[in-house]
Amino acid sequence: MTNPSNNPFEDKTIHMTTDQTQPSPLNERASFNDVIEHNDIVQGVQAPKRLEQWPKWYQNHRRNSAALSVLIFAAFLVYHVMQIIGDLLSGK
């Protein structure tokens, strides 16, 4: 890096602030690559890209399923830790 113009620490344009605008609802469903756009064209409708775009009943079902999965996993971990502690105390 002998060329001083390529030094990122001295480049003043890197840290300039930019105006952030809120995306419009139409842009939220816009696909971000050609494969997803092609899939939308083949289906004839735009598939939801975010959880908020799914129906409310599906959002609640998905949230409840995730919570149940986490609780089952936590119970599994607690059970195994208790089993290990019991085995250590009994001398196995």
Order of alpha helices (4+ residues) and beta strands (2+ residues): alpha-alpha-alpha
